[in-house]
Amino acid sequence: MGNAPASIGPAINVDTITRALLNGDGTFSVTGLSYRGDGIVVAIPAHSAAFVTLDDSSDTDHLFPFVAAWVAKNASAITDNPAPFFRPRFFGSWFDSETGTLWLDIVEAFPREKLSEAIAAGIDRDQIAIWDNGRGEVIVPGAVD
């Protein structure tokens, strides 16, 4: 943990965000707080990473320097996204227990009333799944009519 950069600019704390991402599935702000909105969360292209864990989702200490480097590299995809002109962006993580893979993404939150637009974005971006944060449900974009 000691080799990870402490921060990027005044608003991004790489260590805090990295710990949040490694603690399990979730969507996190630039300060490491969980996203509590009811939006539909969809990954944006070109900002994803996959890390294979050693045994399970709790075995992630060895990934800290790699995830911290990913956070530092991709933070600008969030901080350079001025609101209110674009959908809010966050750091996202989810653990695929079938493959032992920790997935990291920069995600954007579509308003609930834009569900069909979020599903279309998921299909266009070739997403395995998108997340309905308000209902706490996975949406498989290609399986929705």
N, C-alpha and C positions, 0 to 999 in steps of 0.2 A: 504494500500500500504506500510505502514511503516514496516511490518513484513517480507517482501520479502527480500531474500538475494540480496545484491547489485550487486555481480558479482561472476562468477566462472572463476578463472584464469584471465589473462590480456585481453583476446580477447572476452569473453562472458559477456555482460551486461544484466542480467536477466530482470531488469526493462524495458529497451529499447525494448527488444524482446517481452516481455509480452504485452507492450502497442501496439506494431505493430500487434501482433496476435489478440488482442481484438478489433482492429480498423476495422476489416473486412477481407474478403477473401484475401489470398495472400500467397506468398512464400518469405521467408526472410532469409538473411544470418545471421551468428553469431553476426554481428554488428547491426542487425535490418533493414538493407537496403533491399529493394525489389529486387528480382531476375528479371533481365531484359533479360535473355537469351531466345533463341527460342526452348529450349528443351521440352521434354515430361516429365511431373512430375508425379511420381508414389510413393505412400507411401511404406515405408519399414516395414516389419513385426515387431510386438512386441513393437512399439513405438507410439501407437495411444491413444487418449483420447477423450471422448465425455462429454460435459458439457451442461446441459439444461439451457437456459436463462430464465429470468422471463417473458418477454413479446416479445421482438424482438431482432434483432442483435445489436441494439444500447444500450441495457440494460445489460451491462456486468461488471459494476464496482464491483459487489459482487463476480465475478469470479476471480478477480486479484490475490488473494493469492493462489488459486488453480492452475491457469495457471502458475504463477511464480514457484510454486513447480514442476510442470510438466516440465517446461523449464530447471530448475536446474537438475532434475533427468535425462533428456534425452539429454542434451547438448553433452555428450561424444559420442553419436552416430554420431555426426557431427565432433567434434574436433579430434576424434580418427580414422578418415577416411582419411588416407594420400593420397593426390593427387600426381601424376596423375594416380595412380594404380586403383582407384575406381571412379565411377561416383560422381560428386559433390553432396553434401547433404545440405539440408536446413530445416528450420522450415516451416511448412505449416498450414494454417487455412482455413476453409470454413464453412459458416453458412447455415444450411439446414432450410429454412424458413417453410417448411411443418411440421417439428417436433419441431422447436425452439431449435435445437441442434447446438452447436458450436463444430466442429470437429478439433482436432489438430493432426498433424502427423509429423514425421520426414520423409522427402521425398528425393528422388534422381532424378536428371535430366538426362534423356536419350538424346543423341544427336538426332536431327530431323531425320537423316538418319537411326536411329535405331527404327523407329516407330513400326515396327512389333514386335521387342523385348520388347518394352515398353508395348504394348498391351498384349503380352504373360505374362509379369510380372504382369500386372494388373489382369489378369484372374487367374494366379497362386496364387496371394496374396488375392484373393477374394475381389477385390476392387469394390465398387459401381460405381466409375468413376475415371478417370485419367484426367490430365489437359495438354492441348497443349498450352504452354505458348506463343509460337510464334504467334499462330493464335487467342489466347484468346478464345479457345473452349473446352468444356467438351467432353471427349471421353468415351463412355460406352463400356468397354472392351468386354463384351459378345455380343454386338450388331454390332461389326465391323467384316466384312468378310476379 
